[in-house]
Amino acid sequence: MALPEMMRAIEIAQPGGPEVLRPAKRPLPKPGPGEVLIKVEAAGVNRPDVQQRSGNYNPPPGTTDIPGLEVAGTIVEVGEHDPAAELEGLYPNPLNWKTGDKVCALVAGGGYAEYCVAPALQCLPVPDGYSMVEAAALPETYFTVWTNVFDRGRLKPGEVFLVHGGSSGIGTTAIQLAKQFEARVFATAGSDEKCRVCEELGAERGINYKTEDFAKILKDTCGGADLILDMVGAPYLERNLDALRTEGRLVIIAVLGGAKAELFIPTLMMKRLTVTASTLRPRSVMQKALIGRDLYREVWPLLAKRTLRPLIHETMKLEDAAKAHALMESSTHIGKIMLEI
């Protein structure tokens, strides 16, 4: 099948609000060594897309300016073999991807388009029985949660885990994964309705952060948390440390509420706490491939059984990307916001 020379895409006209997202025609990208070209059927909308659109999160060097960090679709072209991409024990050998394969992929950019280039090592097979919209809802949240909760956070069965923003895409994923791996799960959210959804997904207690003190509830209920996954940043730092048990861990993955805070170091010393933080987008292909390998081994079988599921709030057309961003910024959604191409 001959591929077109041009494709539909959404571009950022200039830094600003949702209205700066506009439909455009772009040249079809070409896969390089170790890459595949995917005909995109669905793409996820994520907070980093909003930050990029606002001018606060530039793509890594050499990455397209088209936003979008996760896609699902069909491979239509495979780039040349890249010996540097070989790694023993990876999920379906990415060197064997072929045209016609159905995949979902984590990408550093380019998802809001009809076609997207992805590193072969960052592609995973679409789980059995999943629609493309469901499959596209997986990569960004599952890669993020796995590396931060289980790798950096070292969550173990029986431990107490608190996730902030429990009704977000990250939050709904973290609740389900932590519950599946036998942790006691608590979640904060901004309404009683959202708290109930968190509980339906497996949280022992949804905590309305607008009316309740999460640190007090955690300490009164179980003596504190062993691990906290935080997206708020500065305003929550002191209370997060207060809510942690001795030897507790705090993992920060976003600073939606602010980036600067004072830290009372003796609190860390007395409770022997660990504070760590990370981003996913700038990591190397090989680092992301190792996360994908663990997901394929540990999580993909659970997805195929529907033991885990992506919670999708709404699906819109590609041309409605501005509306999708406005919805995300309203924080009225529960779960993922998706674009269908």
C-alpha positions as CSV (number, residue, x, y, z in Angstrom):
1,M,0.0,0.0,0.0
2,A,1.4,3.4,-1.0
3,L,1.8,5.8,1.8
4,P,0.7,9.5,1.4
5,E,3.3,12.3,1.3
6,M,1.3,14.5,3.7
7,M,-0.7,13.8,6.9
8,R,-3.2,15.5,9.2
9,A,-1.7,16.7,12.5
10,I,-2.3,19.1,15.3
11,E,0.3,21.7,15.8
12,I,0.9,24.4,18.4
13,A,0.7,27.8,16.7
14,Q,2.4,29.6,19.6
15,P,2.5,29.1,23.4
16,G,-0.9,29.8,24.9
17,G,-4.3,28.3,25.8
18,P,-6.1,25.5,24.1
19,E,-7.1,27.7,21.2
20,V,-3.4,27.7,19.9
21,L,-3.9,24.1,18.9
22,R,-4.7,24.0,15.2
23,P,-5.2,21.4,12.5
24,A,-2.3,21.3,9.9
25,K,-0.8,19.3,7.1
26,R,2.6,17.9,7.8
27,P,5.0,15.8,5.7
28,L,4.8,12.1,6.5
29,P,7.7,11.2,8.9
30,K,10.2,8.5,8.0
31,P,11.3,5.8,10.5
32,G,15.0,5.8,11.1
33,P,17.2,2.8,12.3
34,G,15.4,1.0,15.1
35,E,12.1,2.8,14.5
36,V,8.7,2.0,13.1
37,L,6.1,4.1,11.4
38,I,2.6,3.7,12.9
39,K,-0.7,4.6,11.2
40,V,-2.3,6.1,14.3
41,E,-5.9,5.2,15.2
42,A,-5.9,6.7,18.7
43,A,-3.8,8.9,20.9
44,G,-3.8,9.9,24.6
45,V,-4.0,13.4,26.0
46,N,-1.7,14.0,28.9
47,R,-0.7,16.8,31.3
48,P,2.8,17.1,29.6
49,D,0.9,17.9,26.3
50,V,-0.8,20.8,28.1
51,Q,2.5,22.0,29.5
52,Q,4.2,21.8,26.1
53,R,1.3,23.8,24.6
54,S,1.7,26.4,27.3
55,G,5.4,26.8,26.6
56,N,6.5,25.2,29.8
57,Y,7.8,21.8,28.6
58,N,9.8,21.7,25.4
59,P,10.2,18.4,23.5
60,P,13.6,16.7,23.9
61,P,16.2,17.8,21.2
62,G,15.5,16.2,17.9
63,T,11.8,15.5,18.7
64,T,9.0,16.7,16.6
65,D,7.0,19.7,17.9
66,I,3.7,17.9,17.3
67,P,2.4,17.0,20.8
68,G,1.3,13.5,21.9
69,L,3.1,10.9,24.0
70,E,1.2,7.7,23.4
71,V,-0.5,6.1,20.4
72,A,-2.0,2.9,19.2
73,G,-2.3,1.8,15.6
74,T,-0.9,-0.4,12.8
75,I,2.8,-0.5,11.8
76,V,3.0,0.5,8.1
77,E,6.8,0.8,7.7
78,V,9.8,-0.6,9.6
79,G,13.2,1.2,9.7
80,E,16.6,-0.4,9.2
81,H,18.0,-2.8,11.8
82,D,19.8,-1.0,14.6
83,P,22.4,-3.2,16.4
84,A,22.4,-0.8,19.3
85,A,18.8,-1.6,20.0
86,E,19.5,-5.3,20.7
87,L,18.8,-6.3,24.3
88,E,18.4,-9.9,25.5
89,G,15.1,-10.8,27.0
90,L,12.9,-8.0,25.7
91,Y,9.2,-8.5,25.1
92,P,8.2,-9.6,21.7
93,N,11.5,-9.1,20.0
94,P,11.2,-5.5,18.7
95,L,13.5,-6.4,15.9
96,N,10.8,-8.6,14.5
97,W,8.0,-6.0,14.3
98,K,6.5,-6.1,10.8
99,T,4.0,-4.2,8.8
100,G,0.5,-5.0,9.8
101,D,1.3,-5.5,13.5
102,K,-1.1,-3.8,15.9
103,V,0.9,-2.0,18.6
104,C,0.6,0.7,21.2
105,A,3.7,2.9,21.8
106,L,5.3,5.4,24.1
107,V,6.7,8.3,22.1
108,A,8.5,11.5,23.0
109,G,6.1,13.5,20.7
110,G,4.1,13.3,17.5
111,G,1.1,11.4,18.7
112,Y,-1.5,14.0,17.6
113,A,-1.2,13.0,13.9
114,E,-2.3,10.4,11.4
115,Y,1.2,8.8,11.4
116,C,3.8,8.7,14.1
117,V,7.3,7.4,14.3
118,A,8.1,5.3,17.4
119,P,11.2,3.5,18.6
120,A,10.6,-0.2,18.0
121,L,11.8,-0.8,21.6
122,Q,9.0,1.3,23.0
123,C,6.2,-0.5,21.2
124,L,4.1,-3.2,22.9
125,P,1.4,-5.4,21.4
126,V,-2.2,-4.3,21.7
127,P,-3.6,-6.5,24.5
128,D,-6.1,-9.2,23.3
129,G,-9.6,-7.8,23.0
130,Y,-8.6,-4.2,23.4
131,S,-9.9,-1.4,21.1
132,M,-7.3,1.0,19.7
133,V,-8.6,3.7,22.0
134,E,-8.2,1.5,25.0
135,A,-4.7,0.5,23.9
136,A,-3.6,4.1,23.3
137,A,-4.6,4.9,26.9
138,L,-2.0,2.5,28.3
139,P,1.6,3.5,27.5
140,E,2.1,6.9,29.2
141,T,0.3,6.1,32.4
142,Y,1.5,2.5,32.8
143,F,5.2,3.3,32.0
144,T,5.0,6.2,34.4
145,V,3.3,4.4,37.3
146,W,5.5,1.3,36.9
147,T,8.8,3.1,37.0
148,N,7.9,5.4,39.8
149,V,5.8,3.2,42.1
150,F,7.5,-0.1,41.7
151,D,11.1,0.8,40.6
152,R,11.8,4.0,42.4
153,G,9.2,3.7,45.0
154,R,9.9,0.0,45.7
155,L,6.3,-0.7,46.7
156,K,5.8,-4.1,48.4
157,P,2.8,-6.2,49.2
158,G,1.1,-5.1,52.4
159,E,2.5,-1.6,52.4
160,V,0.4,1.5,52.6
161,F,0.4,3.5,49.4
162,L,-1.1,7.0,48.8
163,V,-1.6,8.5,45.4
164,H,-2.6,12.1,44.9
165,G,-4.9,12.9,42.0
166,G,-6.5,9.5,42.3
167,S,-9.1,10.2,39.6
168,S,-6.5,11.2,36.9
169,G,-5.2,8.9,34.3
170,I,-2.1,8.3,36.4
171,G,-4.1,8.0,39.6
172,T,-6.6,5.5,38.3
173,T,-3.8,3.4,36.9
174,A,-1.7,3.6,40.1
175,I,-4.7,2.6,42.3
176,Q,-5.4,-0.5,40.2
177,L,-1.8,-1.6,39.9
178,A,-1.0,-1.1,43.6
179,K,-4.1,-3.1,44.5
180,Q,-3.2,-5.9,42.2
181,F,0.2,-6.1,43.8
182,E,-1.4,-6.4,47.2
183,A,-0.8,-2.9,48.7
184,R,-3.2,-1.0,50.9
185,V,-4.2,1.9,48.7
186,F,-5.4,5.4,49.6
187,A,-6.1,8.2,47.1
188,T,-6.9,11.9,47.2
189,A,-9.3,13.6,44.8
190,G,-11.2,16.8,44.5
191,S,-14.8,15.7,45.0
192,D,-16.8,13.1,46.8
193,E,-17.8,11.6,43.4
194,K,-14.2,11.2,42.4
195,C,-13.3,9.7,45.8
196,R,-16.0,7.1,45.3
197,V,-14.6,6.2,41.9
198,C,-11.2,5.7,43.5
199,E,-12.7,3.3,46.0
200,E,-14.5,1.4,43.2
201,L,-11.1,0.9,41.5
202,G,-9.6,-0.5,44.7
203,A,-8.7,2.3,47.1
204,E,-9.4,1.5,50.7
205,R,-10.3,5.2,51.2
206,G,-10.8,8.1,48.9
207,I,-9.9,11.4,50.6
208,N,-11.4,14.7,49.5
209,Y,-8.5,17.0,49.7
210,K,-10.8,20.0,49.7
211,T,-12.5,19.0,52.9
212,E,-10.2,16.5,54.6
213,D,-6.6,16.3,55.9
214,F,-5.0,13.4,54.1
215,A,-2.0,13.3,56.5
216,K,-4.3,13.0,59.6
217,I,-6.4,10.4,58.0
218,L,-3.4,8.3,57.0
219,K,-1.8,8.5,60.4
220,D,-5.1,7.8,62.3
221,T,-6.0,4.9,60.0
222,C,-2.8,3.0,59.7
223,G,0.0,5.0,61.2
224,G,1.0,6.7,57.9
225,A,2.0,5.7,54.4
226,D,5.0,3.7,53.3
227,L,4.9,5.3,49.8
228,I,3.3,8.5,48.4
229,L,3.1,9.3,44.7
230,D,2.7,13.0,44.3
231,M,1.9,15.3,41.3
232,V,1.2,18.5,43.3
233,G,4.7,19.4,44.4
234,A,5.5,22.3,46.7
235,P,2.1,22.8,48.5
236,Y,2.1,19.2,49.6
237,L,5.7,18.7,50.5
238,E,5.4,19.3,54.3
239,R,2.2,17.3,54.6
240,N,3.5,14.5,52.5
241,L,6.5,14.1,54.9
242,D,4.2,14.3,57.9
243,A,2.0,11.5,56.4
244,L,4.9,9.1,55.8
245,R,5.9,6.4,58.3
246,T,9.5,5.9,59.4
247,E,11.5,4.7,56.3
248,G,8.8,6.0,54.0
249,R,9.3,7.1,50.4
250,L,8.0,10.1,48.5
251,V,8.1,10.0,44.7
252,I,7.3,13.3,43.0
253,I,6.4,13.2,39.3
254,A,4.9,16.6,38.7
255,V,4.7,20.1,40.2
256,L,1.2,21.1,39.2
257,G,0.8,23.2,42.4
258,G,4.2,24.8,42.4
259,A,7.9,24.0,42.2
260,K,9.6,25.7,45.2
261,A,9.1,24.7,48.8
262,E,11.1,24.8,52.1
263,L,12.2,21.5,53.5
264,F,12.8,20.9,57.2
265,I,15.7,18.4,56.9
266,P,15.5,17.0,60.4
267,T,12.2,15.5,59.5
268,L,13.9,13.4,56.9
269,M,16.7,12.5,59.3
270,M,14.5,11.5,62.2
271,K,12.1,9.4,60.1
272,R,14.8,8.2,57.7
273,L,12.7,9.2,54.7
274,T,13.6,9.1,51.0
275,V,12.4,11.8,48.7
276,T,13.0,11.2,45.0
277,A,11.5,12.5,41.7
278,S,11.7,11.7,38.0
279,T,10.5,12.5,34.5
280,L,9.9,9.9,31.8
281,R,10.0,11.8,28.5
282,P,13.7,12.7,28.4
283,R,14.9,9.1,29.3
284,S,16.8,7.1,26.7
285,V,15.1,4.6,24.5
286,M,16.9,1.7,26.3
287,Q,15.7,2.9,29.7
288,K,12.1,3.0,28.5
289,A,12.6,-0.4,26.8
290,L,13.5,-1.9,30.2
291,I,10.3,-0.5,31.7
292,G,8.3,-1.9,28.8
293,R,9.9,-5.3,29.3
294,D,8.7,-5.4,32.9
295,L,5.2,-4.2,31.9
296,Y,5.0,-6.9,29.3
297,R,6.0,-9.6,31.8
298,E,4.1,-8.4,34.9
299,V,1.1,-6.3,33.7
300,W,0.2,-7.2,30.1
301,P,-1.2,-10.6,31.3
302,L,-3.5,-8.8,33.8
303,L,-4.7,-6.4,31.1
304,A,-5.5,-9.3,28.8
305,K,-7.6,-10.8,31.6
306,R,-9.3,-7.5,32.3
307,T,-8.1,-7.6,35.8
308,L,-6.8,-4.1,35.1
309,R,-8.5,-1.7,32.7
310,P,-7.9,1.8,31.5
311,L,-10.6,4.2,32.7
312,I,-11.6,6.4,29.7
313,H,-13.6,9.6,30.4
314,E,-14.2,10.8,26.9
315,T,-13.0,10.2,23.3
316,M,-12.9,13.1,20.8
317,K,-11.8,13.5,17.2
318,L,-8.3,14.7,16.4
319,E,-9.6,18.0,15.2
320,D,-11.1,18.6,18.7
321,A,-7.7,18.5,20.5
322,A,-8.3,22.1,21.8
323,K,-11.6,20.9,23.4
324,A,-9.7,18.0,24.9
325,H,-7.1,20.3,26.4
326,A,-9.7,22.6,27.8
327,L,-11.4,19.5,29.4
328,M,-8.1,18.4,31.0
329,E,-7.4,21.9,32.4
330,S,-10.9,22.0,33.9
331,S,-10.0,18.9,36.0
332,T,-13.6,17.7,35.8
333,H,-12.6,14.5,34.1
334,I,-12.2,11.1,35.7
335,G,-9.6,8.9,33.9
336,K,-8.2,9.4,30.5
337,I,-9.1,11.8,27.7
338,M,-8.5,10.3,24.2
339,L,-8.3,11.4,20.6
340,E,-9.5,9.2,17.8
341,I,-7.9,9.7,14.4
